[in-house]
Amino acid sequence: MDIESLRDYCISKKGSSESFPFGEETLVFKVNGKIFALVNLDGDLSINLKCDPTLAIDLRERHAAVTPGYHMNKKHWNTVLLDGSVPDKEVFSWIDHSFNLIAGKR
């Protein structure tokens, strides 16, 4: 996956916005003013996504590219290294999951 397809997918989510509140190396996507994805642009491309805690553990056990969320609450966030080892379709479904967890909160 490349940054363009990742960005296009995240920004296509209804009500999403993008910004760089933490500097030029971290692209942040929000819905309802809350973060649903953080993309590391410095070095290896990766994305932090909110996740149901039980699912978060399962994904970490099944995929070497999925680790506890870097600089995030490790119970609720995963970091996904976008090295091609996880199919794009699956990463997109995890983005949907993160978006839905955040969009459902008011």
C-alpha positions in Angstrom: 0.0 0.0 0.0 1.2 3.5 -0.8 0.5 6.8 1.0 -1.8 8.0 -1.8 -4.2 5.1 -1.7 -4.1 5.1 2.1 -4.9 8.8 2.3 -7.6 8.6 -0.4 -9.3 5.8 1.6 -9.2 7.6 4.9 -10.3 11.0 3.6 -13.2 9.3 1.7 -14.8 8.3 5.0 -17.9 10.5 5.6 -17.1 13.4 7.9 -13.4 12.8 8.0 -10.7 15.5 8.0 -6.9 15.4 7.9 -4.3 17.5 9.6 -0.7 17.6 10.8 -1.1 18.5 14.5 2.0 16.6 15.6 4.4 17.8 12.9 5.1 17.0 9.2 5.9 13.3 9.9 2.4 12.3 11.2 -0.7 12.6 9.1 -3.8 12.5 11.3 -7.4 11.6 10.3 -10.3 12.6 12.5 -14.0 12.2 12.6 -16.2 14.2 14.9 -13.0 15.9 16.1 -11.5 12.6 17.3 -8.6 10.7 15.8 -9.3 7.4 14.0 -6.0 7.0 12.2 -2.4 8.3 12.5 0.0 7.7 9.6 3.7 7.8 10.1 5.3 9.4 7.1 8.9 9.4 8.5 10.7 6.1 7.5 8.6 3.0 7.1 5.0 3.7 6.3 2.7 2.6 9.2 -0.7 3.5 10.6 -2.1 3.6 14.1 -5.7 2.4 14.3 -8.2 2.2 17.2 -9.3 -1.4 17.8 -11.6 -3.4 20.0 -9.2 -4.8 22.7 -10.0 -8.4 22.1 -9.6 -8.0 18.3 -6.4 -6.0 18.8 -4.7 -8.9 20.6 -5.9 -11.4 17.9 -4.5 -9.3 15.1 -1.2 -9.0 16.9 -1.0 -12.7 17.2 -1.9 -13.4 13.6 0.2 -10.7 11.9 3.9 -9.8 12.5 3.2 -6.4 11.0 0.7 -5.5 13.8 2.0 -4.4 17.1 0.7 -2.5 20.1 0.0 1.2 19.2 3.2 3.3 19.2 2.7 6.2 21.6 -0.9 5.2 22.1 -3.0 3.3 24.6 -1.8 -0.2 23.8 -5.1 -1.8 24.9 -7.1 0.1 22.3 -4.6 0.9 19.5 -2.5 -1.1 17.1 0.3 0.0 14.8 0.3 -1.6 11.4 3.5 -1.6 9.4 2.4 -1.3 5.8 5.1 -3.5 4.4 2.8 -5.5 2.0 2.5 -8.5 4.4 -1.1 -7.7 5.1 -3.5 -7.4 2.1 -4.7 -3.9 1.4 -8.3 -5.1 1.7 -7.7 -6.2 5.2 -6.0 -2.9 6.2 -9.0 -1.1 4.7 -11.3 -3.2 6.9 -9.3 -2.3 10.0 -9.5 1.4 9.0 -13.3 1.0 8.8 -13.3 -0.6 12.2 -11.4 2.2 13.7 -13.5 4.8 12.0 -16.7 3.1 13.2 -15.5 3.0 16.8 -14.8 6.7 16.8 -17.7 7.9 14.6 -20.1 6.1 16.9 -19.0 8.2 19.9 -20.5 11.7 20.4 
